[in-house]
Every structure is written in structure tokens, then in C-alpha cells.
Amino acid sequence: MTLTWQQLRDVKAQEFTEAATAWAEASSRANAARERISAGMVKSLEGQKGASPVAAYDRLKRLDRNFDYIHTECGLIRTTLNSLAHELSEEQVRLKSALEDASARGYTVQADGSVQYPPGGEHFLTKEPLPGASVVGVDKPRFLQDVPVHPMAKPPLTTNANPHHAHAQDIASRVLGALKAAQEVDARFTQALNRLKAPDGLEVTDATWADAAGDAAVVRQEAGDHLRDTIPEQHSPAERNSWWKGLTDEQRAELLSVYPDVIGNLDGIPAEIRDVANRDNLQMLIGKLSEQDDEKSRTQLAGMRSIDGQLWNQKPGDPPMYLLGIGDQGGGRAIVAFGNPDTSRNVSAYVPGLGTALDAEFARNDLRRARDTANGAQLFDESSASIIWLGYDAPQLPAEEVGDNFDVMSKEHAEKGAPAYNQFMAGISATNHNPDPHVTAIGHSYGSLTVGQAAQQSGGIPGADDIILLGSPGTGAQHADQLGVGKEHVYVGASDHDLVSMLPNTAESGAMLGGTGAGAVAGGVAGSVLGPLGTVGGAAIGGIAGGAHGFFVADAVTDASQIYFGTDPAHKDFGANRFKVSDGPVPVFGGDGPMDAHSNYFNPKIDRVSADNIALIVSGHAEDITTQEPR
């Protein structure tokens, strides 16, 4: 139906906002019901065994997903109605301005939008008044539609000489512009609202969430800039935190409904809010990826499903999980905290390294490392939280194949990840409730290079008191004092059977690659790693893995302090505190592969001494660690 200017003049935008408020109430009730199920009913079933508790758990989980979906969709309807009211009101204001201008000049705006004006001026020959007439509006560029004709403007010679003509023409054009814009708004939002319909049935499936993700995309498009532009994405985490605190509950709820991915991944937003937003975004991403059939989507979907399962099946006694970030860009993004980083006095953030991406292995192994760290730290101080931060694309060569291609071991990924890590750490400081929280940056494998690069940026890692480097191929620094926390606050765990922590420098690795690739590198490095086994062990591994060439190159190393990315953090020349770890299995001979010792630092079941030392540092009791002589 065609909209008339009279209808636009009389529209009651307040009725749309009142309807939006009602939908907001429905969304809030659904969310409250979901929280009661998750926080109350599900937890009451923890530890119970038998068919009935299992069946009840499955039904509660399905009910939770249903309420979550209702919460999301009702929130989208609320935002759509608010946006409709906002945009119609803008056009209504433009129309009323034109109508008021017409009334002030004594013009008549007719039913069809044309404007009638009176006689005026005089004929230059007869001196008779020039007759009045009616004019219709003409299309003008949007930026000119609200620019009225100047009262003293003289009409061009090619137009009607009646001085009222130009003003009437301008008013008619403004009426037409407001009316056409309102009709376009009406059509867009009618289409958007018609889309916001739930499919038949009571079960919320992956396909349902994929549809919800599409709904959110449509609402974002129709909501336009007036909502997205309110989000201070280019500001500092501290400024974002202040912005969030200044919003009303309604404003927060609207942003969470339409932009859960933005709010959930915005450093400076409180952890509990990010968790709520990311859990919704996780469901939408699972729905989206489940409809795609490429390898990347399947890989990330497996990782997201595992994270979703862990969020639902948290073990009694474990620190509560908070999903602080999730995304499918690049190799995937996932930030998970064990313990609340906003309320804890001690917070650590661990950066994983080589071969890490959002997949099932990450969700299984790296999340466990953060969980083990939190559990260990809480033995020494209950107010401790530990985070796994996959907020960058790590090199994708698996650590056990590092010798095959040293070229992947460049600083590029670390240099790109460092600013993002520092932004995240600034957010930790901005949201933490304690006046001076104890913050520890942890880097494992290539992640230690990322932490090292972050530490060497201007100002260092925001809020960091201590830095832990594990299985490190180097930080890009020559001395611990370059990492911004003082050498006495840099701690290193390095097994003498961990090949990554003893990678040769670039010149030496190039010489090795001139031999027989990975075997030569493994043999060469192992010659020095095996220590007591001496040249026999080194030569043996060199022969097994690639020949004696690697051994002789390693034997010719001229500067034992230099590894692939600068000074070896475990070397005395670096100046850090080396803490005791278990050396683990001897490469090839003592384990299942050459890299077993590289993966055990966090695991209290395999390397209790290392895990305890990490926990002591994270909990603020570094003075109690057991130390080890530097190399």
C-alpha cells in the first residue's frame, strides 16, 4: 500500500517503541528462564548417575537451547521495531518541517503532495501581479533535500518569476523526499519483520541457529549505522569499559541481541557480558558452519562443538568457564577463561604456539592446559583465573615437523598477534575489580615469541607483572630486561629434551637444511640435547633421522646462547629465572616421537614439578618455585 504524507504525518512512532519494549520483556524472560535452567536445574544434576538424571539433563539442555533461541529472536524483533521507529521518526520530522514552512508562508499542501502558492510579484511589462499556481515535488539528492531555498534568493530567469514559486517547489520536493524515504523504510522493515519467524516444531537445531544468524545479519543491515556506530571499536579497552558502564540496561540488551559477535570479542567489556554474548554467537557459528562443507568449516565446527560441550559439561570442582572470544576468521579464534578474570586477584593469559588453530585438538589440549593452570593456582590462592588466548593465527606447521620447513618459523605471525594480545591484556586490567591485580603473561612454543614481541612493544604488556616462557624458540629479545617487567620477573621452563627450546639460529638451520631436512635438524639438535649420551646418542639419532650431516653441523655451533629467535631464554646470558621441569622422554628413544617433552609443561599428571611452578608464579608465590641452573 502506498504511504501518503498524511499517514506519515500522523504515524505514532511511540507505538512501535512500546511494542519493542514488550518484545524486550519477552526476550528478558526467556533469558532469565535459561539462566535458571543452567545455573540451577542443571547443576543440581551434577554427579548424579542413572537413566533418569541423564534423561532430565538432555531435556533441560534442549529447553535451554529453546529459551536461548527465543531470547535471541525476540531481541532481534525488539531491535527491528526500535530501528523502524527511529527511521520513520526522522522522515516524519523532515515532513513536518516542510509542512510548517508551507503554513508559515500561506501555502497549501494538497492531498497529492503538490503545493499551491498565491499570486506574487509583478509582470515586468504590465505590472500586474503574477498568478499563483501549484507545483509538484522533484527528486533531489538526499544531501540537498533538507536545504531550503534562501528567503532572499532570486529565481533564475528560466523559471517562474513569481517569488513564491521557488519556495513552493522546494517545499513540495522536501515533502516528496520525506515520503519516498519513509516508503523505502516501511518496505525494508516489513521484509525484515516477515523474516523473523520461527520454523515449525519445538526443537532448536543447528539449522535453526543458522537461520537465526541470517536473521541477525538482516537486522544489522536494516538497523543501519545508528546502532553499530555507537560501539567504540576504535577506542581503548578502558574507554570501552566506561562506555559500557554508561549504557542503560535496554541499550545493552539491544546491542547483545544484534551484535553478540562484536560485543563478545570487544576487549574492555566485562567477562560475564562477553560470556553471554559469545555463547549466543557460538550457537550461530555452529549453525552457520554446519551448513558448509569445506575443510576449514568442518575443522572449526569440531572445535566449536567441543567447546560448547565443555561449557555444558563442566566438572564439579573445576573453575567456571567463561567464553571471552569466539570467531571463524583465519584459523579461528577462541578465548576461554577458567575462573572469573574480573573478580580474581591473579589472572594469567596463555598464548599457544606452532600448529594451533580452532579445532578439536585445541579444544581438547589447550583448554585443558588453561584449566590445569587455574586448578593449580587456586591451590595456592583461590582468587586465581587462567585464560587460553587464541586471538591470532599461529604458524600451521606442526611442532613435530618443524625441521621440515624452517621458513614457517618467521616473526610475521607473532608480530601480527602481539598488538591483539596487548589489547586483550589491557582489557583485563580495565575490567578487573581489584585495585592492583597480579597478571601473568604465558607463552608456550611459538606463543612465547608472540608474548615476547608483545612485551617489546611500547609500554610492554599492559598490566603484566610476570612473564612465563615455556618450550621457547626465543622471544626476539637478547636479554630478559627487554621484556618490560624486569629480568627478575621473567620465568623460563625448558626441558633439556625439548627440541623446540634448542632450535639452532637461522644461519645454522640454513646449513642443516642443506643436508637432509628434518632428519638432519633433529639429529643435529639432538646431539646437544642428549647431553650424557654424548656423541653416540647424537650420531645415532642423526643416523636414524637423517644422517651424520646434522650431527656435525650441530657440533659446530659457535654460540650456544643463540637459538632461532634471539638468545635462548633458558641460557644464562638471557638473565631470566629458570625453574625446574621434568626433562621428559628422550627424543625418539624415550617417547613416542621427537616432541613429547615439548608438550608436558602444564600437565600435573606428567610433569608435576613444572605445573606446580607455573601455578606458584601465576598465584603470586614465585618466591616458592624450585629453580634450575641456566644452560
C-alpha positions in Angstrom: 0.0 0.0 0.0 1.3 3.4 -0.9 2.1 5.7 2.0 0.6 9.2 2.0 2.1 12.2 3.5 -0.9 12.5 5.8 -0.2 9.0 7.1 3.4 9.8 7.7 2.5 13.0 9.5 0.1 11.1 11.8 2.2 8.0 12.4 2.7 7.3 16.1 6.3 6.0 16.3 5.9 5.6 20.1 3.6 2.6 19.4 6.5 0.9 17.7 8.8 1.6 20.6 6.1 0.3 23.0 5.9 -2.9 21.0 9.6 -3.1 21.0 9.6 -2.9 24.8 7.1 -5.7 25.0 9.3 -7.9 22.8 12.3 -6.9 25.0 10.4 -8.1 28.1 9.8 -11.5 26.3 13.5 -11.7 25.5 14.5 -10.9 29.1 12.0 -13.5 30.5 13.4 -16.2 28.1 17.0 -15.3 29.2 16.0 -15.5 32.8 14.5 -18.9 32.3 17.6 -20.0 30.5 19.8 -18.8 33.4 17.6 -20.6 35.9 18.0 -23.8 33.9 21.7 -23.5 33.5 22.6 -22.2 36.9 20.1 -24.1 39.0 18.5 -27.2 37.5 21.4 -28.5 35.5 23.9 -28.0 38.4 21.5 -30.0 40.7 22.0 -33.0 38.4 25.8 -32.8 38.5 27.3 -36.0 39.9 24.0 -37.9 39.7 24.0 -41.2 37.9 21.3 -43.3 36.4 18.9 -43.1 33.4 16.5 -40.5 35.0 19.2 -37.8 35.6 20.6 -38.4 32.2 17.2 -38.0 30.6 16.4 -35.0 32.6 19.7 -33.4 31.7 19.1 -33.9 28.0 15.7 -32.4 28.2 16.9 -29.4 30.2 19.6 -28.8 27.6 17.1 -28.8 24.9 14.9 -26.5 26.9 17.9 -24.2 27.5 18.5 -24.0 23.7 14.9 -23.2 23.1 14.9 -20.4 25.6 18.2 -19.2 24.2 16.7 -19.1 20.7 13.5 -17.2 22.0 15.8 -14.8 23.8 17.8 -14.1 20.6 14.8 -13.8 18.2 12.7 -11.7 20.5 15.7 -9.4 20.9 16.1 -9.1 17.2 12.4 -8.2 16.8 12.8 -5.6 19.5 15.8 -4.0 17.7 13.9 -4.1 14.4 10.9 -2.3 15.8 13.1 0.3 17.5 15.0 0.9 14.3 11.8 1.2 12.4 10.5 3.8 14.9 13.8 5.7 14.7 14.0 5.9 10.9 10.3 6.7 10.5 10.6 9.5 13.1 13.5 11.0 11.1 11.3 11.2 8.0 8.3 12.4 10.0 10.4 15.3 11.4 11.6 16.2 7.8 7.9 16.2 6.6 6.7 18.3 9.5 9.4 20.8 8.9 8.3 21.2 5.3 4.6 21.4 6.3 5.4 24.1 8.9 7.3 26.1 6.3 4.3 25.9 4.0 1.9 27.0 6.7 4.1 30.0 7.6 4.1 31.2 4.0 0.4 30.7 3.5 0.9 27.8 1.0 -1.4 24.8 0.8 -0.1 21.3 0.7 -2.6 19.3 -1.2 -3.6 15.7 -0.8 -1.3 14.5 -3.6 1.7 16.4 -2.1 1.7 19.3 -4.5 2.0 22.8 -3.1 -0.3 25.7 -4.1 1.1 29.2 -3.7 -0.6 32.6 -4.1 0.0 35.4 -6.6 3.1 37.5 -6.1 5.5 39.9 -7.7 4.5 41.7 -10.9 4.8 41.3 -14.6 7.8 43.4 -15.9 5.6 45.0 -18.6 2.0 45.1 -17.4 3.0 45.5 -13.7 0.1 43.1 -12.9 0.5 40.6 -10.1 1.9 37.2 -11.3 -0.7 34.5 -10.8 -0.4 31.7 -8.2 -0.2 28.1 -9.1 0.5 24.5 -7.9 3.8 22.7 -8.2 4.8 19.1 -7.6 8.0 17.9 -5.9 11.0 16.9 -7.9 13.7 14.4 -6.8 16.8 15.9 -5.3 19.9 14.3 -4.0 19.5 13.4 -0.3 22.1 15.8 0.9 20.1 18.7 -0.7 16.6 17.6 0.3 16.8 19.4 3.7 18.3 22.6 2.3 15.5 25.2 2.0 15.7 28.0 -0.5 17.1 31.1 1.0 14.4 33.7 1.7 16.3 36.4 -0.4 17.1 34.0 -3.2 16.1 35.3 -6.7 14.6 32.8 -9.0 16.6 32.1 -12.2 15.4 33.8 -15.4 14.3 30.4 -16.8 11.8 29.7 -14.0 8.5 31.2 -13.0 9.1 34.8 -12.0 6.6 34.6 -9.1 8.8 34.7 -6.0 6.6 32.1 -4.3 7.3 29.6 -7.0 10.8 28.6 -6.0 9.9 28.3 -2.3 6.8 26.2 -3.1 8.8 24.0 -5.4 11.3 23.5 -2.6 8.6 22.6 0.0 7.0 20.1 -2.5 10.3 18.5 -3.1 11.0 18.1 0.6 7.5 16.6 1.1 8.2 14.2 -1.7 11.7 13.3 -0.4 10.4 12.5 3.1 7.5 10.5 1.7 9.7 8.4 -0.6 12.3 7.7 2.1 9.5 6.7 4.5 8.1 4.3 2.0 11.5 2.7 1.5 11.9 2.4 5.3 8.4 0.8 5.5 9.3 -1.7 2.8 12.6 -2.7 4.2 11.4 -3.2 7.7 8.3 -5.1 6.6 10.6 -7.5 4.9 12.8 -7.8 7.9 9.9 -8.4 10.3 8.4 -11.0 8.0 11.7 -12.9 8.1 11.7 -13.1 11.9 9.5 -16.1 12.1 10.5 -19.3 13.9 10.2 -22.6 11.9 7.6 -25.1 12.8 8.5 -27.5 15.6 9.7 -27.5 19.2 13.3 -28.5 18.6 16.0 -25.8 18.1 18.6 -27.4 15.7 21.8 -26.3 14.0 19.6 -25.2 11.1 17.5 -23.1 13.4 20.6 -21.3 14.6 21.8 -20.9 11.1 18.5 -19.2 10.4 19.0 -17.0 13.5 22.4 -16.0 12.2 20.8 -14.9 8.9 18.1 -13.0 10.9 20.8 -11.2 12.8 22.5 -10.2 9.5 19.3 -8.8 8.1 18.5 -6.8 11.3 22.1 -5.4 11.2 21.6 -4.3 7.7 18.3 -2.7 8.4 19.3 -1.2 11.7 21.9 0.8 9.8 24.6 2.9 11.3 22.7 4.3 14.2 23.3 1.2 16.3 26.6 -0.1 15.1 28.2 3.4 15.2 27.5 3.6 18.9 30.1 0.8 19.6 33.5 2.4 20.2 35.5 -0.3 18.4 38.4 2.0 17.7 38.8 3.2 21.3 40.9 1.8 24.1 39.7 -1.0 26.3 39.4 1.4 29.2 37.3 3.7 27.2 35.1 0.8 26.0 34.6 -0.2 29.6 33.5 3.3 30.6 31.1 3.4 27.6 29.6 0.1 28.6 29.1 1.2 32.2 27.3 4.3 30.9 24.7 2.4 28.9 21.2 1.7 30.1 20.1 -1.9 30.5 17.9 -1.6 27.4 20.8 -0.3 25.3 23.0 -3.2 26.5 20.3 -5.8 25.7 19.8 -4.4 22.3 23.5 -4.5 21.4 23.8 -8.0 22.8 20.9 -9.1 20.6 22.1 -7.7 17.3 25.9 -7.7 17.8 26.8 -10.6 20.1 30.0 -11.3 18.0 31.2 -7.7 18.3 30.4 -7.2 22.0 31.6 -10.7 22.9 35.0 -10.1 21.3 35.4 -6.5 22.4 38.3 -6.0 24.9 37.2 -3.9 27.8 33.7 -5.4 28.1 33.1 -7.3 31.4 33.8 -11.1 31.3 30.3 -12.1 32.2 28.9 -10.0 29.4 31.4 -11.3 26.9 30.5 -14.9 28.0 26.7 -14.3 27.5 27.3 -12.7 24.0 29.8 -15.4 22.9 27.6 -18.3 23.9 24.9 -16.9 21.6 27.4 -16.2 18.9 28.8 -19.7 19.3 25.4 -21.2 18.6 25.1 -19.1 15.5 28.6 -20.0 14.3 27.8 -23.7 14.8 24.6 -23.3 12.8 26.5 -21.4 10.0 29.4 -23.8 9.8 27.2 -26.9 9.9 25.8 -25.8 6.5 29.2 -25.5 4.9 31.2 -28.4 3.6 34.7 -27.2 3.2 37.7 -28.5 5.2 38.1 -25.3 7.2 34.5 -25.2 8.3 34.5 -28.8 9.3 37.7 -28.4 11.3 36.4 -25.3 13.1 33.0 -26.8 13.7 34.6 -29.8 15.5 36.5 -27.3 17.8 33.4 -25.2 18.5 31.2 -28.3 19.2 33.9 -29.4 21.7 34.0 -26.0 23.4 30.2 -26.0 23.5 30.2 -29.4 25.1 32.7 -28.4 27.7 30.6 -25.3 28.6 27.7 -27.6 29.2 29.5 -30.3 31.0 31.8 -28.5 33.5 33.1 -30.9 36.1 32.2 -30.2 39.7 35.1 -28.6 41.5 36.6 -27.1 38.3 36.8 -23.3 38.0 33.8 -22.0 36.0 34.3 -21.4 32.3 33.9 -18.1 30.6 33.9 -17.8 26.8 35.6 -14.5 26.2 36.0 -14.8 22.5 35.0 -16.9 19.5 35.2 -16.5 15.8 35.8 -18.2 12.4 38.2 -15.7 10.9 41.5 -17.1 9.8 42.4 -20.3 11.6 39.7 -19.5 14.1 39.5 -17.5 17.3 38.8 -18.8 20.8 39.5 -17.2 24.2 38.4 -19.2 27.3 38.9 -18.4 30.9 38.7 -20.8 33.9 37.7 -18.6 36.8 36.4 -15.1 36.5 39.2 -12.8 35.3 37.3 -9.7 36.5 37.0 -10.8 40.2 40.2 -12.8 40.6 43.3 -11.2 42.2 45.5 -13.4 40.0 45.0 -13.7 36.2 47.1 -15.4 33.6 46.7 -15.5 29.8 48.4 -18.2 27.9 49.3 -17.9 24.2 49.7 -21.3 22.3 52.1 -21.8 19.5 53.0 -23.8 16.4 50.2 -25.7 14.7 47.5 -24.2 17.0 44.1 -23.5 15.3 40.5 -23.7 16.4 40.0 -27.4 16.0 39.2 -30.4 18.2 42.8 -30.8 19.3 42.9 -27.2 20.5 39.6 -27.6 22.4 40.9 -30.8 24.0 44.5 -30.0 24.8 44.9 -26.2 25.1 41.8 -25.7 27.1 43.0 -28.4 29.4 46.3 -26.6 29.9 44.5 -23.4 31.0 42.2 -25.4 33.2 45.1 -27.2 34.8 46.8 -23.9 35.4 43.7 -22.5 37.1 43.2 -25.5 39.3 46.9 -25.5 40.3 46.9 -21.8 41.0 43.8 -22.0 43.1 45.5 -24.4 45.4 47.8 -21.5 46.4 45.2 -18.7 46.1 41.6 -19.4 45.4 41.3 -16.0 43.7 43.0 -17.1 40.5 41.9 -17.4 36.9 43.7 -18.7 33.9 42.9 -17.9 30.2 43.8 -19.6 26.9 44.1 -16.9 24.3 43.9 -17.9 20.7 43.4 -14.4 19.3 45.8 -14.7 16.4 46.9 -17.1 13.6 49.8 -19.2 14.7 52.0 -20.8 12.1 50.4 -24.0 11.0 53.4 -26.3 10.7 53.0 -28.8 13.5 55.8 -28.6 16.1 56.9 -32.2 15.4 57.6 -31.2 11.8 59.4 -28.0 12.5 62.6 -29.4 10.9 60.9 -29.9 7.5 60.5 -26.2 6.8 62.2 -23.5 9.0 60.7 -20.8 6.7 57.3 -21.0 8.5 59.2 -20.0 11.7 59.2 -16.3 10.9 58.3 -13.5 13.2 55.4 -12.4 11.0 52.6 -14.3 12.9 53.9 -13.1 16.2 54.3 -9.5 15.1 50.7 -9.5 14.0 49.4 -11.2 17.1 51.3 -9.1 19.6 49.1 -5.9 19.3 45.9 -8.0 19.6 47.3 -9.7 22.7 48.2 -6.4 24.3 44.7 -5.1 23.6 43.3 -8.1 25.3 45.6 -7.7 28.3 44.6 -4.0 28.5 41.0 -5.2 28.7 41.9 -7.5 31.6 43.2 -4.5 33.5 40.2 -2.4 32.6 37.6 -4.9 33.8 39.3 -6.3 36.9 37.7 -5.3 40.1 40.8 -5.4 42.2 42.9 -2.3 42.7 46.2 -4.0 41.6 45.6 -7.5 40.2 48.6 -9.8 39.7 48.7 -10.5 35.9 51.0 -13.2 34.3 51.6 -13.5 30.5 52.4 -17.0 29.5 53.8 -18.1 26.1 54.3 -21.7 25.0 56.4 -22.7 22.0 55.9 -20.1 19.2 53.4 -18.4 21.6 56.4 -17.3 23.7 57.7 -15.4 20.6 54.2 -13.7 20.4 54.4 -12.8 24.1 58.0 -11.6 23.6 57.0 -9.4 20.7 54.1 -8.0 22.7 56.4 -7.3 25.7 58.8 -5.3 23.4 56.1 -3.0 22.1 56.0 0.5 23.5 54.8 0.3 27.2 55.2 -3.5 27.3 52.3 -5.9 28.0 49.6 -3.9 29.8 49.2 -4.8 33.4 51.7 -7.7 33.3 53.7 -8.4 36.4 55.3 -11.6 35.4 56.1 -13.4 32.2 56.5 -17.2 31.8 58.2 -18.7 28.7 57.8 -22.4 28.1 59.5 -24.5 25.4 60.5 -21.3 23.8 62.4 -21.0 20.4 63.2 -17.4 21.6 61.4 -14.1 22.1 63.3 -11.9 19.6 65.0 -10.3 22.6 68.6 -10.7 23.6 68.0 -10.2 27.3 65.2 -10.6 29.8 65.3 -6.9 30.7 63.9 -6.1 27.2 60.6 -7.7 28.1 59.3 -4.8 30.2 58.8 -6.5 33.6 62.4 -6.7 34.8 64.5 -9.8 34.4 63.6 -10.9 37.9 60.0 -11.3 36.8 60.8 -13.4 33.7 60.5 -17.1 34.3 61.6 -19.9 31.9 60.7 -23.6 31.7 62.8 -25.5 29.3 63.3 -29.2 29.2 66.7 -30.4 28.0 64.8 -32.9 25.9 62.6 -30.3 24.2 64.0 -29.7 20.7 62.0 -26.5 20.1 63.7 -24.8 23.0 67.1 -25.6 21.4 66.4 -24.8 17.8 69.6 -23.5 16.1 69.8 -19.9 14.9 68.8 -19.1 11.4 72.3 -19.4 9.9 72.9 -22.8 11.4 69.4 -24.1 10.5 70.0 -23.0 6.9 73.2 -25.1 6.9 71.3 -28.0 8.3 68.6 -27.7 5.7 71.4 -28.0 3.1 71.7 -31.6 4.4 68.8 -33.9 4.6 66.0 -31.8 6.0 64.1 -32.7 9.2 66.3 -35.7 9.9 69.5 -33.7 9.8 68.0 -31.0 12.0 66.6 -33.5 14.5 69.9 -35.3 14.6 72.0 -32.1 14.9 70.0 -30.6 17.7 69.6 -33.9 19.5 73.4 -34.2 19.6 73.5 -31.4 22.1 70.1 -32.2 23.7 71.1 -35.7 24.8 73.9 -34.5 27.0 75.1 -37.5 28.9 74.5 -39.8 25.9 77.2 -37.7 24.2 78.2 -38.1 20.6 76.9 -41.7 20.4 73.3 -40.7 21.1 73.6 -37.7 18.8 75.1 -39.7 16.0 72.5 -42.4 16.5 69.6 -40.1 16.2 71.3 -38.3 13.3 71.6 -41.6 11.5 68.0 -42.6 12.2 66.5 -39.3 11.3 68.7 -38.1 8.5 72.4 -38.9 8.6 75.6 -37.7 10.3 75.5 -34.4 8.5 73.1 -32.9 11.0 75.2 -34.1 13.9 78.4 -32.5 12.6 76.6 -29.2 11.9 75.2 -29.0 15.4 78.6 -29.9 16.8 80.0 -26.8 15.0 77.7 -24.3 16.8 79.7 -21.3 17.7 77.4 -19.5 20.1 75.3 -21.8 22.3 73.3 -18.9 23.7 71.7 -18.1 20.3 68.6 -20.0 19.2 66.2 -19.4 16.4 64.7 -16.1 17.7 67.5 -14.5 19.7 69.0 -15.5 22.9 67.8 -18.8 24.4 65.6 -17.8 27.3 66.9 -20.7 29.4 70.5 -19.6 28.8 72.4 -17.7 31.5 73.1 -14.8 29.0 69.4 -14.1 28.8 69.2 -13.4 32.6 65.8 -14.9 33.4 64.8 -17.2 36.2 64.8 -20.8 35.1 62.5 -23.0 37.0 62.7 -26.8 37.4 60.8 -29.0 35.0 60.9 -32.7 34.2 63.1 -33.4 31.2 60.6 -36.0 30.0 61.3 -38.7 27.5 64.4 -38.6 25.4 63.5 -37.7 21.8 62.8 -40.8 19.7 64.4 -43.3 22.1 62.4 -42.3 25.2 59.0 -41.4 23.9 56.5 -41.8 21.0 58.2 -39.1 19.0 60.8 -36.3 19.0 58.5 -33.7 20.5 57.0 -35.4 23.6 58.9 -33.3 26.0 57.6 -30.1 24.4 54.0 -30.7 25.4 54.2 -31.6 29.1 54.9 -28.3 30.9 51.3 -27.7 32.1 50.3 -31.3 32.8 50.4 -32.1 36.6 50.0 -35.8 35.8 53.1 -36.0 33.7 55.2 -33.1 35.0 54.1 -32.1 38.4 57.1 -30.0 39.2 56.6 -27.8 36.2 52.9 -27.5 36.7 53.4 -26.5 40.3 56.0 -23.9 39.4 53.7 -22.4 36.9 50.8 -22.4 39.4 53.0 -20.7 42.0 54.1 -17.9 39.7 50.5 -17.4 38.5 49.1 -17.2 42.0 51.7 -14.7 43.1 54.0 -17.0 45.0 57.0 -17.1 42.7 59.4 -17.0 45.6 58.4 -20.6 46.4 59.3 -22.1 43.0 62.1 -24.7 42.6 64.8 -23.4 40.4 67.2 -24.9 37.9 70.6 -23.7 36.7 70.5 -21.9 33.4 72.1 -23.5 30.4 
